[in-house]
């Protein structure tokens, strides 16, 4: 039986050149800080996760074009997302 690894463990050592990260259906309740180090990230999908809040650190992802929040528990976004 495969063991379950935390998402933050999977992101450790991930190249910062990553442009697409699809976490659809991942058992996430919050975003790992490692995501905010992916400066070239253009697409982030949190669809069907249990994430309830997007931290203001999202503003560090200056190249982010698409943030998929369908079927999440996120009621509002920080203004930093618009920067």
PDB file of N, CA, C and O in Angstrom:
ATOM      1  N   UNK A   1       0.845  -1.179   0.000  1.00  0.00           N
ATOM      2  CA  UNK A   1       0.000   0.000   0.000  1.00  0.00           C
ATOM      3  C   UNK A   1       0.892   1.245   0.000  1.00  0.00           C
ATOM      4  O   UNK A   1       1.778   1.358   0.846  1.00  0.00           O
ATOM      5  N   UNK A   2       0.677   2.174  -0.925  1.00  0.00           N
ATOM      6  CA  UNK A   2       1.509   3.364  -0.988  1.00  0.00           C
ATOM      7  C   UNK A   2       1.288   4.250   0.235  1.00  0.00           C
ATOM      8  O   UNK A   2       0.163   4.402   0.711  1.00  0.00           O
ATOM      9  N   UNK A   3       2.379   4.831   0.737  1.00  0.00           N
ATOM     10  CA  UNK A   3       2.256   5.742   1.871  1.00  0.00           C
ATOM     11  C   UNK A   3       1.864   7.125   1.362  1.00  0.00           C
ATOM     12  O   UNK A   3       2.120   7.479   0.211  1.00  0.00           O
ATOM     13  N   UNK A   4       1.246   7.886   2.236  1.00  0.00           N
ATOM     14  CA  UNK A   4       0.819   9.231   1.865  1.00  0.00           C
ATOM     15  C   UNK A   4       1.863  10.227   2.339  1.00  0.00           C
ATOM     16  O   UNK A   4       2.255  10.219   3.506  1.00  0.00           O
ATOM     17  N   UNK A   5       2.312  11.087   1.427  1.00  0.00           N
ATOM     18  CA  UNK A   5       3.284  12.120   1.738  1.00  0.00           C
ATOM     19  C   UNK A   5       2.584  13.469   1.817  1.00  0.00           C
ATOM     20  O   UNK A   5       1.673  13.738   1.033  1.00  0.00           O
ATOM     21  N   UNK A   6       2.996  14.321   2.752  1.00  0.00           N
ATOM     22  CA  UNK A   6       2.438  15.678   2.766  1.00  0.00           C
ATOM     23  C   UNK A   6       2.829  16.418   1.493  1.00  0.00           C
ATOM     24  O   UNK A   6       3.911  16.200   0.949  1.00  0.00           O
ATOM     25  N   UNK A   7       1.955  17.284   1.025  1.00  0.00           N
ATOM     26  CA  UNK A   7       2.216  18.055  -0.196  1.00  0.00           C
ATOM     27  C   UNK A   7       3.509  18.862  -0.049  1.00  0.00           C
ATOM     28  O   UNK A   7       4.278  18.979  -1.003  1.00  0.00           O
ATOM     29  N   UNK A   8       3.749  19.415   1.137  1.00  0.00           N
ATOM     30  CA  UNK A   8       4.968  20.219   1.313  1.00  0.00           C
ATOM     31  C   UNK A   8       6.219  19.380   1.086  1.00  0.00           C
ATOM     32  O   UNK A   8       7.230  19.900   0.616  1.00  0.00           O
ATOM     33  N   UNK A   9       6.167  18.084   1.415  1.00  0.00           N
ATOM     34  CA  UNK A   9       7.299  17.195   1.169  1.00  0.00           C
ATOM     35  C   UNK A   9       7.510  17.021  -0.330  1.00  0.00           C
ATOM     36  O   UNK A   9       8.648  16.986  -0.800  1.00  0.00           O
ATOM     37  N   UNK A  10       6.434  16.914  -1.069  1.00  0.00           N
ATOM     38  CA  UNK A  10       6.538  16.745  -2.519  1.00  0.00           C
ATOM     39  C   UNK A  10       7.085  17.996  -3.196  1.00  0.00           C
ATOM     40  O   UNK A  10       7.730  17.908  -4.241  1.00  0.00           O
ATOM     41  N   UNK A  11       6.828  19.161  -2.603  1.00  0.00           N
ATOM     42  CA  UNK A  11       7.290  20.412  -3.205  1.00  0.00           C
ATOM     43  C   UNK A  11       8.717  20.758  -2.828  1.00  0.00           C
ATOM     44  O   UNK A  11       9.306  21.664  -3.416  1.00  0.00           O
ATOM     45  N   UNK A  12       9.287  20.050  -1.855  1.00  0.00           N
ATOM     46  CA  UNK A  12      10.661  20.306  -1.461  1.00  0.00           C
ATOM     47  C   UNK A  12      11.587  19.957  -2.623  1.00  0.00           C
ATOM     48  O   UNK A  12      11.548  18.846  -3.153  1.00  0.00           O
ATOM     49  N   UNK A  13      12.394  20.893  -2.997  1.00  0.00           N
ATOM     50  CA  UNK A  13      13.322  20.662  -4.099  1.00  0.00           C
ATOM     51  C   UNK A  13      12.702  20.838  -5.473  1.00  0.00           C
ATOM     52  O   UNK A  13      13.362  20.604  -6.486  1.00  0.00           O
ATOM     53  N   UNK A  14      11.435  21.251  -5.520  1.00  0.00           N
ATOM     54  CA  UNK A  14      10.782  21.477  -6.814  1.00  0.00           C
ATOM     55  C   UNK A  14      11.476  22.644  -7.498  1.00  0.00           C
ATOM     56  O   UNK A  14      11.711  23.676  -6.869  1.00  0.00           O
ATOM     57  N   UNK A  15      11.802  22.498  -8.762  1.00  0.00           N
ATOM     58  CA  UNK A  15      12.459  23.607  -9.467  1.00  0.00           C
ATOM     59  C   UNK A  15      11.611  24.874  -9.426  1.00  0.00           C
ATOM     60  O   UNK A  15      10.394  24.837  -9.610  1.00  0.00           O
ATOM     61  N   UNK A  16      12.271  25.968  -9.185  1.00  0.00           N
ATOM     62  CA  UNK A  16      11.541  27.240  -9.142  1.00  0.00           C
ATOM     63  C   UNK A  16      11.078  27.674 -10.523  1.00  0.00           C
ATOM     64  O   UNK A  16      10.430  28.711 -10.664  1.00  0.00           O
ATOM     65  N   UNK A  17      11.402  26.897 -11.532  1.00  0.00           N
ATOM     66  CA  UNK A  17      10.987  27.223 -12.886  1.00  0.00           C
ATOM     67  C   UNK A  17       9.614  26.659 -13.224  1.00  0.00           C
ATOM     68  O   UNK A  17       9.133  26.836 -14.343  1.00  0.00           O
ATOM     69  N   UNK A  18       8.985  25.990 -12.282  1.00  0.00           N
ATOM     70  CA  UNK A  18       7.671  25.389 -12.493  1.00  0.00           C
ATOM     71  C   UNK A  18       6.655  26.466 -12.867  1.00  0.00           C
ATOM     72  O   UNK A  18       6.570  27.500 -12.204  1.00  0.00           O
ATOM     73  N   UNK A  19       5.890  26.225 -13.924  1.00  0.00           N
ATOM     74  CA  UNK A  19       4.909  27.207 -14.392  1.00  0.00           C
ATOM     75  C   UNK A  19       3.473  26.769 -14.150  1.00  0.00           C
ATOM     76  O   UNK A  19       2.574  27.607 -14.099  1.00  0.00           O
ATOM     77  N   UNK A  20       3.244  25.468 -14.000  1.00  0.00           N
ATOM     78  CA  UNK A  20       1.888  24.937 -13.802  1.00  0.00           C
ATOM     79  C   UNK A  20       1.893  24.017 -12.594  1.00  0.00           C
ATOM     80  O   UNK A  20       2.732  23.123 -12.491  1.00  0.00           O
ATOM     81  N   UNK A  21       0.952  24.237 -11.677  1.00  0.00           N
ATOM     82  CA  UNK A  21       0.806  23.368 -10.515  1.00  0.00           C
ATOM     83  C   UNK A  21      -0.675  23.081 -10.323  1.00  0.00           C
ATOM     84  O   UNK A  21      -1.445  23.966  -9.949  1.00  0.00           O
ATOM     85  N   UNK A  22      -1.063  21.850 -10.577  1.00  0.00           N
ATOM     86  CA  UNK A  22      -2.463  21.433 -10.458  1.00  0.00           C
ATOM     87  C   UNK A  22      -2.595  20.528  -9.242  1.00  0.00           C
ATOM     88  O   UNK A  22      -2.157  19.378  -9.264  1.00  0.00           O
ATOM     89  N   UNK A  23      -3.199  21.053  -8.183  1.00  0.00           N
ATOM     90  CA  UNK A  23      -3.388  20.309  -6.935  1.00  0.00           C
ATOM     91  C   UNK A  23      -4.830  19.855  -6.761  1.00  0.00           C
ATOM     92  O   UNK A  23      -5.277  19.612  -5.640  1.00  0.00           O
ATOM     93  N   UNK A  24      -5.551  19.742  -7.856  1.00  0.00           N
ATOM     94  CA  UNK A  24      -6.964  19.367  -7.809  1.00  0.00           C
ATOM     95  C   UNK A  24      -7.151  18.086  -7.000  1.00  0.00           C
ATOM     96  O   UNK A  24      -6.508  17.067  -7.252  1.00  0.00           O
ATOM     97  N   UNK A  25      -8.052  18.169  -6.021  1.00  0.00           N
ATOM     98  CA  UNK A  25      -8.398  17.000  -5.224  1.00  0.00           C
ATOM     99  C   UNK A  25      -7.373  16.621  -4.169  1.00  0.00           C
ATOM    100  O   UNK A  25      -7.565  15.638  -3.452  1.00  0.00           O
ATOM    101  N   UNK A  26      -6.299  17.370  -4.058  1.00  0.00           N
ATOM    102  CA  UNK A  26      -5.279  17.068  -3.045  1.00  0.00           C
ATOM    103  C   UNK A  26      -5.858  17.309  -1.653  1.00  0.00           C
ATOM    104  O   UNK A  26      -6.677  18.212  -1.480  1.00  0.00           O
ATOM    105  N   UNK A  27      -5.451  16.526  -0.666  1.00  0.00           N
ATOM    106  CA  UNK A  27      -5.990  16.687   0.691  1.00  0.00           C
ATOM    107  C   UNK A  27      -5.362  17.880   1.415  1.00  0.00           C
ATOM    108  O   UNK A  27      -4.708  17.714   2.445  1.00  0.00           O
ATOM    109  N   UNK A  28      -5.565  19.070   0.875  1.00  0.00           N
ATOM    110  CA  UNK A  28      -4.985  20.296   1.430  1.00  0.00           C
ATOM    111  C   UNK A  28      -6.015  21.072   2.227  1.00  0.00           C
ATOM    112  O   UNK A  28      -7.168  21.186   1.812  1.00  0.00           O
ATOM    113  N   UNK A  29      -5.607  21.605   3.365  1.00  0.00           N
ATOM    114  CA  UNK A  29      -6.443  22.528   4.119  1.00  0.00           C
ATOM    115  C   UNK A  29      -5.820  23.919   4.135  1.00  0.00           C
ATOM    116  O   UNK A  29      -6.488  24.911   4.425  1.00  0.00           O
ATOM    117  N   UNK A  30      -4.528  23.973   3.818  1.00  0.00           N
ATOM    118  CA  UNK A  30      -3.829  25.250   3.703  1.00  0.00           C
ATOM    119  C   UNK A  30      -2.738  25.085   2.648  1.00  0.00           C
ATOM    120  O   UNK A  30      -2.375  23.970   2.271  1.00  0.00           O
ATOM    121  N   UNK A  31      -2.231  26.216   2.186  1.00  0.00           N
ATOM    122  CA  UNK A  31      -1.204  26.182   1.142  1.00  0.00           C
ATOM    123  C   UNK A  31       0.185  26.090   1.755  1.00  0.00           C
ATOM    124  O   UNK A  31       0.518  26.864   2.652  1.00  0.00           O
ATOM    125  N   UNK A  32       0.993  25.158   1.285  1.00  0.00           N
ATOM    126  CA  UNK A  32       2.381  25.089   1.760  1.00  0.00           C
ATOM    127  C   UNK A  32       3.153  26.335   1.339  1.00  0.00           C
ATOM    128  O   UNK A  32       2.961  26.838   0.232  1.00  0.00           O
ATOM    129  N   UNK A  33       4.011  26.829   2.201  1.00  0.00           N
ATOM    130  CA  UNK A  33       4.800  28.030   1.900  1.00  0.00           C
ATOM    131  C   UNK A  33       5.683  27.861   0.675  1.00  0.00           C
ATOM    132  O   UNK A  33       6.027  28.847   0.023  1.00  0.00           O
ATOM    133  N   UNK A  34       6.054  26.636   0.354  1.00  0.00           N
ATOM    134  CA  UNK A  34       6.911  26.381  -0.800  1.00  0.00           C
ATOM    135  C   UNK A  34       6.281  26.871  -2.097  1.00  0.00           C
ATOM    136  O   UNK A  34       6.995  27.206  -3.043  1.00  0.00           O
ATOM    137  N   UNK A  35       4.967  26.915  -2.153  1.00  0.00           N
ATOM    138  CA  UNK A  35       4.275  27.381  -3.364  1.00  0.00           C
ATOM    139  C   UNK A  35       4.646  28.828  -3.674  1.00  0.00           C
ATOM    140  O   UNK A  35       4.769  29.204  -4.839  1.00  0.00           O
ATOM    141  N   UNK A  36       4.821  29.627  -2.647  1.00  0.00           N
ATOM    142  CA  UNK A  36       5.091  31.051  -2.852  1.00  0.00           C
ATOM    143  C   UNK A  36       6.528  31.333  -3.260  1.00  0.00           C
ATOM    144  O   UNK A  36       6.906  32.490  -3.443  1.00  0.00           O
ATOM    145  N   UNK A  37       7.324  30.296  -3.404  1.00  0.00           N
ATOM    146  CA  UNK A  37       8.687  30.422  -3.914  1.00  0.00           C
ATOM    147  C   UNK A  37       8.760  30.085  -5.404  1.00  0.00           C
ATOM    148  O   UNK A  37       9.829  30.174  -6.009  1.00  0.00           O
ATOM    149  N   UNK A  38       7.642  29.702  -5.991  1.00  0.00           N
ATOM    150  CA  UNK A  38       7.579  29.343  -7.409  1.00  0.00           C
ATOM    151  C   UNK A  38       7.278  30.606  -8.211  1.00  0.00           C
ATOM    152  O   UNK A  38       6.155  30.815  -8.671  1.00  0.00           O
ATOM    153  N   UNK A  39       8.294  31.433  -8.368  1.00  0.00           N
ATOM    154  CA  UNK A  39       8.113  32.771  -8.924  1.00  0.00           C
ATOM    155  C   UNK A  39       7.634  32.802 -10.370  1.00  0.00           C
ATOM    156  O   UNK A  39       7.074  33.810 -10.802  1.00  0.00           O
ATOM    157  N   UNK A  40       7.838  31.736 -11.125  1.00  0.00           N
ATOM    158  CA  UNK A  40       7.392  31.699 -12.518  1.00  0.00           C
ATOM    159  C   UNK A  40       6.020  31.053 -12.690  1.00  0.00           C
ATOM    160  O   UNK A  40       5.532  30.908 -13.810  1.00  0.00           O
ATOM    161  N   UNK A  41       5.401  30.666 -11.573  1.00  0.00           N
ATOM    162  CA  UNK A  41       4.109  29.978 -11.631  1.00  0.00           C
ATOM    163  C   UNK A  41       3.058  30.837 -12.337  1.00  0.00           C
ATOM    164  O   UNK A  41       2.829  31.992 -11.975  1.00  0.00           O
ATOM    165  N   UNK A  42       2.428  30.244 -13.353  1.00  0.00           N
ATOM    166  CA  UNK A  42       1.388  30.943 -14.117  1.00  0.00           C
ATOM    167  C   UNK A  42      -0.003  30.375 -13.847  1.00  0.00           C
ATOM    168  O   UNK A  42      -1.000  31.087 -13.966  1.00  0.00           O
ATOM    169  N   UNK A  43      -0.071  29.095 -13.484  1.00  0.00           N
ATOM    170  CA  UNK A  43      -1.360  28.431 -13.281  1.00  0.00           C
ATOM    171  C   UNK A  43      -1.315  27.645 -11.975  1.00  0.00           C
ATOM    172  O   UNK A  43      -0.423  26.823 -11.764  1.00  0.00           O
ATOM    173  N   UNK A  44      -2.281  27.905 -11.105  1.00  0.00           N
ATOM    174  CA  UNK A  44      -2.391  27.181  -9.846  1.00  0.00           C
ATOM    175  C   UNK A  44      -3.838  26.740  -9.676  1.00  0.00           C
ATOM    176  O   UNK A  44      -4.747  27.568  -9.631  1.00  0.00           O
ATOM    177  N   UNK A  45      -4.044  25.438  -9.584  1.00  0.00           N
ATOM    178  CA  UNK A  45      -5.387  24.911  -9.375  1.00  0.00           C
ATOM    179  C   UNK A  45      -5.488  24.324  -7.974  1.00  0.00           C
ATOM    180  O   UNK A  45      -4.724  23.437  -7.592  1.00  0.00           O
ATOM    181  N   UNK A  46      -6.453  24.841  -7.221  1.00  0.00           N
ATOM    182  CA  UNK A  46      -6.778  24.320  -5.892  1.00  0.00           C
ATOM    183  C   UNK A  46      -8.176  23.711  -5.899  1.00  0.00           C
ATOM    184  O   UNK A  46      -8.779  23.491  -4.849  1.00  0.00           O
ATOM    185  N   UNK A  47      -8.668  23.449  -7.078  1.00  0.00           N
ATOM    186  CA  UNK A  47     -10.013  22.913  -7.268  1.00  0.00           C
ATOM    187  C   UNK A  47     -10.217  21.651  -6.423  1.00  0.00           C
ATOM    188  O   UNK A  47      -9.362  20.768  -6.366  1.00  0.00           O
ATOM    189  N   UNK A  48     -11.376  21.602  -5.773  1.00  0.00           N
ATOM    190  CA  UNK A  48     -11.790  20.450  -4.961  1.00  0.00           C
ATOM    191  C   UNK A  48     -10.805  20.140  -3.830  1.00  0.00           C
ATOM    192  O   UNK A  48     -10.580  18.977  -3.497  1.00  0.00           O
ATOM    193  N   UNK A  49     -10.220  21.192  -3.243  1.00  0.00           N
ATOM    194  CA  UNK A  49      -9.403  21.017  -2.039  1.00  0.00           C
ATOM    195  C   UNK A  49     -10.184  21.588  -0.859  1.00  0.00           C
ATOM    196  O   UNK A  49     -11.257  22.163  -1.042  1.00  0.00           O
ATOM    197  N   UNK A  50      -9.657  21.431   0.332  1.00  0.00           N
ATOM    198  CA  UNK A  50     -10.311  21.947   1.539  1.00  0.00           C
ATOM    199  C   UNK A  50      -9.711  23.269   1.993  1.00  0.00           C
ATOM    200  O   UNK A  50      -9.918  23.698   3.128  1.00  0.00           O
ATOM    201  N   UNK A  51      -8.969  23.909   1.105  1.00  0.00           N
ATOM    202  CA  UNK A  51      -8.343  25.186   1.437  1.00  0.00           C
ATOM    203  C   UNK A  51      -9.432  26.210   1.741  1.00  0.00           C
ATOM    204  O   UNK A  51     -10.404  26.339   0.998  1.00  0.00           O
ATOM    205  N   UNK A  52      -9.253  26.943   2.856  1.00  0.00           N
ATOM    206  CA  UNK A  52     -10.260  27.918   3.281  1.00  0.00           C
ATOM    207  C   UNK A  52      -9.780  29.355   3.179  1.00  0.00           C
ATOM    208  O   UNK A  52     -10.576  30.291   3.247  1.00  0.00           O
ATOM    209  N   UNK A  53      -8.462  29.527   3.015  1.00  0.00           N
ATOM    210  CA  UNK A  53      -7.910  30.884   3.000  1.00  0.00           C
ATOM    211  C   UNK A  53      -6.680  30.931   2.102  1.00  0.00           C
ATOM    212  O   UNK A  53      -5.847  30.024   2.110  1.00  0.00           O
ATOM    213  N   UNK A  54      -6.588  31.998   1.337  1.00  0.00           N
ATOM    214  CA  UNK A  54      -5.404  32.260   0.519  1.00  0.00           C
ATOM    215  C   UNK A  54      -4.623  33.360   1.244  1.00  0.00           C
ATOM    216  O   UNK A  54      -5.135  34.468   1.404  1.00  0.00           O
ATOM    217  N   UNK A  55      -3.394  33.075   1.686  1.00  0.00           N
ATOM    218  CA  UNK A  55      -2.626  34.098   2.409  1.00  0.00           C
ATOM    219  C   UNK A  55      -2.208  35.250   1.503  1.00  0.00           C
ATOM    220  O   UNK A  55      -2.189  35.125   0.278  1.00  0.00           O
ATOM    221  N   UNK A  56      -1.877  36.364   2.126  1.00  0.00           N
ATOM    222  CA  UNK A  56      -1.460  37.537   1.347  1.00  0.00           C
ATOM    223  C   UNK A  56      -0.169  37.263   0.573  1.00  0.00           C
ATOM    224  O   UNK A  56       0.166  38.006  -0.349  1.00  0.00           O
ATOM    225  N   UNK A  57       0.550  36.214   0.936  1.00  0.00           N
ATOM    226  CA  UNK A  57       1.774  35.823   0.214  1.00  0.00           C
ATOM    227  C   UNK A  57       1.501  35.518  -1.247  1.00  0.00           C
ATOM    228  O   UNK A  57       2.435  35.450  -2.045  1.00  0.00           O
ATOM    229  N   UNK A  58       0.239  35.332  -1.616  1.00  0.00           N
ATOM    230  CA  UNK A  58      -0.126  35.052  -3.008  1.00  0.00           C
ATOM    231  C   UNK A  58       0.362  36.194  -3.903  1.00  0.00           C
ATOM    232  O   UNK A  58       0.605  35.991  -5.092  1.00  0.00           O
ATOM    233  N   UNK A  59       0.502  37.377  -3.339  1.00  0.00           N
ATOM    234  CA  UNK A  59       0.984  38.536  -4.093  1.00  0.00           C
ATOM    235  C   UNK A  59       2.415  38.383  -4.579  1.00  0.00           C
ATOM    236  O   UNK A  59       2.845  39.120  -5.466  1.00  0.00           O
ATOM    237  N   UNK A  60       3.163  37.436  -4.015  1.00  0.00           N
ATOM    238  CA  UNK A  60       4.544  37.197  -4.453  1.00  0.00           C
ATOM    239  C   UNK A  60       4.592  36.459  -5.786  1.00  0.00           C
ATOM    240  O   UNK A  60       5.633  36.435  -6.444  1.00  0.00           O
ATOM    241  N   UNK A  61       3.485  35.862  -6.187  1.00  0.00           N
ATOM    242  CA  UNK A  61       3.432  35.128  -7.460  1.00  0.00           C
ATOM    243  C   UNK A  61       3.058  36.104  -8.578  1.00  0.00           C
ATOM    244  O   UNK A  61       1.924  36.119  -9.055  1.00  0.00           O
ATOM    245  N   UNK A  62       4.015  36.899  -8.974  1.00  0.00           N
ATOM    246  CA  UNK A  62       3.751  37.987  -9.919  1.00  0.00           C
ATOM    247  C   UNK A  62       3.367  37.513 -11.314  1.00  0.00           C
ATOM    248  O   UNK A  62       2.755  38.266 -12.071  1.00  0.00           O
ATOM    249  N   UNK A  63       3.715  36.276 -11.668  1.00  0.00           N
ATOM    250  CA  UNK A  63       3.397  35.758 -13.000  1.00  0.00           C
ATOM    251  C   UNK A  63       2.111  34.947 -13.033  1.00  0.00           C
ATOM    252  O   UNK A  63       1.723  34.443 -14.087  1.00  0.00           O
ATOM    253  N   UNK A  64       1.444  34.816 -11.884  1.00  0.00           N
ATOM    254  CA  UNK A  64       0.230  34.013 -11.816  1.00  0.00           C
ATOM    255  C   UNK A  64      -0.871  34.629 -12.676  1.00  0.00           C
ATOM    256  O   UNK A  64      -1.254  35.781 -12.472  1.00  0.00           O
ATOM    257  N   UNK A  65      -1.373  33.864 -13.630  1.00  0.00           N
ATOM    258  CA  UNK A  65      -2.438  34.312 -14.527  1.00  0.00           C
ATOM    259  C   UNK A  65      -3.766  33.648 -14.201  1.00  0.00           C
ATOM    260  O   UNK A  65      -4.824  34.260 -14.346  1.00  0.00           O
ATOM    261  N   UNK A  66      -3.711  32.383 -13.756  1.00  0.00           N
ATOM    262  CA  UNK A  66      -4.930  31.621 -13.493  1.00  0.00           C
ATOM    263  C   UNK A  66      -4.853  30.997 -12.114  1.00  0.00           C
ATOM    264  O   UNK A  66      -3.887  30.311 -11.781  1.00  0.00           O
ATOM    265  N   UNK A  67      -5.885  31.244 -11.314  1.00  0.00           N
ATOM    266  CA  UNK A  67      -6.026  30.636  -9.997  1.00  0.00           C
ATOM    267  C   UNK A  67      -7.391  29.972  -9.964  1.00  0.00           C
ATOM    268  O   UNK A  67      -8.415  30.650  -9.868  1.00  0.00           O
ATOM    269  N   UNK A  68      -7.407  28.646 -10.043  1.00  0.00           N
ATOM    270  CA  UNK A  68      -8.660  27.890 -10.088  1.00  0.00           C
ATOM    271  C   UNK A  68      -9.091  27.562  -8.659  1.00  0.00           C
ATOM    272  O   UNK A  68      -8.432  26.789  -7.965  1.00  0.00           O
ATOM    273  N   UNK A  69     -10.202  28.157  -8.229  1.00  0.00           N
ATOM    274  CA  UNK A  69     -10.721  27.959  -6.879  1.00  0.00           C
ATOM    275  C   UNK A  69     -12.094  27.298  -6.883  1.00  0.00           C
ATOM    276  O   UNK A  69     -12.810  27.356  -5.884  1.00  0.00           O
ATOM    277  N   UNK A  70     -12.465  26.679  -7.984  1.00  0.00           N
ATOM    278  CA  UNK A  70     -13.771  26.032  -8.052  1.00  0.00           C
ATOM    279  C   UNK A  70     -13.870  24.930  -7.010  1.00  0.00           C
ATOM    280  O   UNK A  70     -12.937  24.154  -6.807  1.00  0.00           O
ATOM    281  N   UNK A  71     -15.013  24.883  -6.361  1.00  0.00           N
ATOM    282  CA  UNK A  71     -15.320  23.852  -5.365  1.00  0.00           C
ATOM    283  C   UNK A  71     -14.320  23.861  -4.201  1.00  0.00           C
ATOM    284  O   UNK A  71     -13.892  22.807  -3.731  1.00  0.00           O
ATOM    285  N   UNK A  72     -13.955  25.072  -3.743  1.00  0.00           N
ATOM    286  CA  UNK A  72     -13.140  25.211  -2.542  1.00  0.00           C
ATOM    287  C   UNK A  72     -13.982  25.926  -1.489  1.00  0.00           C
ATOM    288  O   UNK A  72     -15.142  26.258  -1.733  1.00  0.00           O
ATOM    289  N   UNK A  73     -13.399  26.158  -0.332  1.00  0.00           N
ATOM    290  CA  UNK A  73     -14.099  26.824   0.764  1.00  0.00           C
ATOM    291  C   UNK A  73     -13.610  28.256   0.958  1.00  0.00           C
ATOM    292  O   UNK A  73     -13.727  28.812   2.050  1.00  0.00           O
ATOM    293  N   UNK A  74     -13.067  28.849  -0.092  1.00  0.00           N
ATOM    294  CA  UNK A  74     -12.490  30.188  -0.005  1.00  0.00           C
ATOM    295  C   UNK A  74     -13.575  31.240  -0.265  1.00  0.00           C
ATOM    296  O   UNK A  74     -14.077  31.345  -1.384  1.00  0.00           O
ATOM    297  N   UNK A  75     -13.941  32.021   0.767  1.00  0.00           N
ATOM    298  CA  UNK A  75     -15.016  33.000   0.591  1.00  0.00           C
ATOM    299  C   UNK A  75     -14.561  34.343   0.021  1.00  0.00           C
ATOM    300  O   UNK A  75     -15.364  35.070  -0.564  1.00  0.00           O
ATOM    301  N   UNK A  76     -13.260  34.679   0.190  1.00  0.00           N
ATOM    302  CA  UNK A  76     -12.767  35.971  -0.289  1.00  0.00           C
ATOM    303  C   UNK A  76     -11.273  35.886  -0.566  1.00  0.00           C
ATOM    304  O   UNK A  76     -10.581  34.973  -0.114  1.00  0.00           O
ATOM    305  N   UNK A  77     -10.799  36.869  -1.327  1.00  0.00           N
ATOM    306  CA  UNK A  77      -9.377  36.933  -1.690  1.00  0.00           C
ATOM    307  C   UNK A  77      -8.772  38.243  -1.207  1.00  0.00           C
ATOM    308  O   UNK A  77      -9.455  39.264  -1.120  1.00  0.00           O
ATOM    309  N   UNK A  78      -7.480  38.199  -0.896  1.00  0.00           N
ATOM    310  CA  UNK A  78      -6.751  39.415  -0.530  1.00  0.00           C
ATOM    311  C   UNK A  78      -6.575  40.285  -1.763  1.00  0.00           C
ATOM    312  O   UNK A  78      -6.532  39.789  -2.889  1.00  0.00           O
ATOM    313  N   UNK A  79      -6.475  41.565  -1.540  1.00  0.00           N
ATOM    314  CA  UNK A  79      -6.264  42.510  -2.634  1.00  0.00           C
ATOM    315  C   UNK A  79      -4.909  42.254  -3.319  1.00  0.00           C
ATOM    316  O   UNK A  79      -4.727  42.640  -4.474  1.00  0.00           O
ATOM    317  N   UNK A  80      -3.961  41.610  -2.625  1.00  0.00           N
ATOM    318  CA  UNK A  80      -2.652  41.315  -3.194  1.00  0.00           C
ATOM    319  C   UNK A  80      -2.738  40.461  -4.455  1.00  0.00           C
ATOM    320  O   UNK A  80      -1.813  40.466  -5.267  1.00  0.00           O
ATOM    321  N   UNK A  81      -3.821  39.740  -4.627  1.00  0.00           N
ATOM    322  CA  UNK A  81      -3.982  38.898  -5.812  1.00  0.00           C
ATOM    323  C   UNK A  81      -4.052  39.748  -7.079  1.00  0.00           C
ATOM    324  O   UNK A  81      -3.764  39.255  -8.169  1.00  0.00           O
ATOM    325  N   UNK A  82      -4.428  41.003  -6.948  1.00  0.00           N
ATOM    326  CA  UNK A  82      -4.567  41.886  -8.105  1.00  0.00           C
ATOM    327  C   UNK A  82      -3.268  42.543  -8.524  1.00  0.00           C
ATOM    328  O   UNK A  82      -3.213  43.195  -9.566  1.00  0.00           O
ATOM    329  N   UNK A  83      -2.230  42.381  -7.733  1.00  0.00           N
ATOM    330  CA  UNK A  83      -0.953  43.048  -8.034  1.00  0.00           C
ATOM    331  C   UNK A  83      -0.155  42.286  -9.048  1.00  0.00           C
ATOM    332  O   UNK A  83       0.942  42.706  -9.413  1.00  0.00           O
TER     333      UNK A  83
END
